[in-house]
Amino acid sequence: MRKLLIHPEQIEPVNEIFSPSPDEIAYYKRVIETFKEAEANGLGAVSLEGRMIDVANYRQAEDALVLAEGIAEKEHKRKERGR
């Protein structure tokens, strides 16, 4: 997901808004781990914390983690440049 910004001072708040929280990141990691275990046991869906987890949830969790990693990497590079 890309966003266009008008001013560099908008980068940090936009990254903060669109980044998953640490709790969300931990949950997405649990979703991935739980689904992989279920899939290894021949299951197509499993319950996690009272919610059904299937391949769609697994892919959504993967996408969210990729987004979070990308934002963190860009934010790190931006801070290294002193912006």
URQUINOR-V124333 format. One record per pair of residues at least 24 apart in sequence whose ideal C-beta (glycine too) atoms are under 10 Angstrom apart, sorted by sequence separation. I is the first residue (numbers start at 1). J is the second residue. D is the distance in Angstrom with one decimal. If there is no record, write none. Layout:
i=I j=J d=D
i=I j=J d=D
This chain:
i=27 j=51 d=9.8
i=34 j=58 d=8.8
i=35 j=59 d=9.4
i=32 j=57 d=9.4
i=31 j=57 d=5.8
i=32 j=58 d=6.3
i=35 j=61 d=7.9
i=31 j=58 d=6.4
i=32 j=59 d=9.7
i=34 j=61 d=9.6
i=35 j=62 d=9.7
i=31 j=59 d=9.9
i=33 j=61 d=9.6
i=28 j=57 d=9.3
i=31 j=60 d=8.1
i=32 j=61 d=5.2
i=28 j=58 d=9.5
i=31 j=61 d=4.1
i=32 j=62 d=6.5
i=30 j=61 d=8.5
i=31 j=62 d=8.9
i=28 j=60 d=8.1
i=29 j=61 d=7.6
i=32 j=64 d=9.9
i=28 j=61 d=3.9
i=31 j=64 d=9.1
i=32 j=65 d=7.5
i=27 j=61 d=7.9
i=28 j=62 d=7.8
i=31 j=65 d=9.6
i=28 j=63 d=9.0
i=29 j=64 d=10.0
i=25 j=61 d=9.5
i=28 j=64 d=5.0
i=29 j=65 d=7.2
i=24 j=61 d=9.4
i=27 j=64 d=9.2
i=28 j=65 d=5.4
i=25 j=64 d=7.7
i=28 j=67 d=10.0
i=24 j=64 d=7.0
i=25 j=65 d=6.8
i=28 j=68 d=8.2
i=20 j=61 d=9.7
i=24 j=65 d=9.6
i=25 j=68 d=5.7
i=20 j=64 d=5.3
i=24 j=68 d=8.2
i=25 j=69 d=9.4
i=19 j=64 d=9.6
i=20 j=65 d=7.8
i=22 j=68 d=9.5
i=20 j=67 d=7.1
i=21 j=68 d=9.3
i=25 j=72 d=9.8
i=19 j=67 d=7.6
i=20 j=68 d=4.9
i=18 j=67 d=7.4
i=19 j=68 d=5.6
i=18 j=68 d=9.2
i=19 j=69 d=9.9
i=19 j=70 d=9.6
i=20 j=71 d=8.9
i=19 j=71 d=4.9
i=18 j=71 d=6.7
i=19 j=72 d=7.4
i=15 j=70 d=9.9
i=16 j=71 d=8.9
i=15 j=71 d=5.0
i=19 j=75 d=8.4
i=14 j=71 d=9.3
i=15 j=72 d=8.6
i=15 j=74 d=7.4
i=16 j=75 d=9.0
i=15 j=75 d=5.5
i=1 j=63 d=9.4
i=11 j=74 d=8.5
i=12 j=75 d=7.4
i=15 j=78 d=8.6
i=11 j=75 d=7.9
i=1 j=67 d=6.6
i=12 j=78 d=8.1
i=11 j=78 d=6.4
i=12 j=79 d=9.1
i=1 j=70 d=9.2
i=1 j=71 d=9.6
i=8 j=78 d=8.6
i=12 j=83 d=9.3
i=11 j=83 d=7.6
i=9 j=83 d=9.3
i=8 j=83 d=5.9
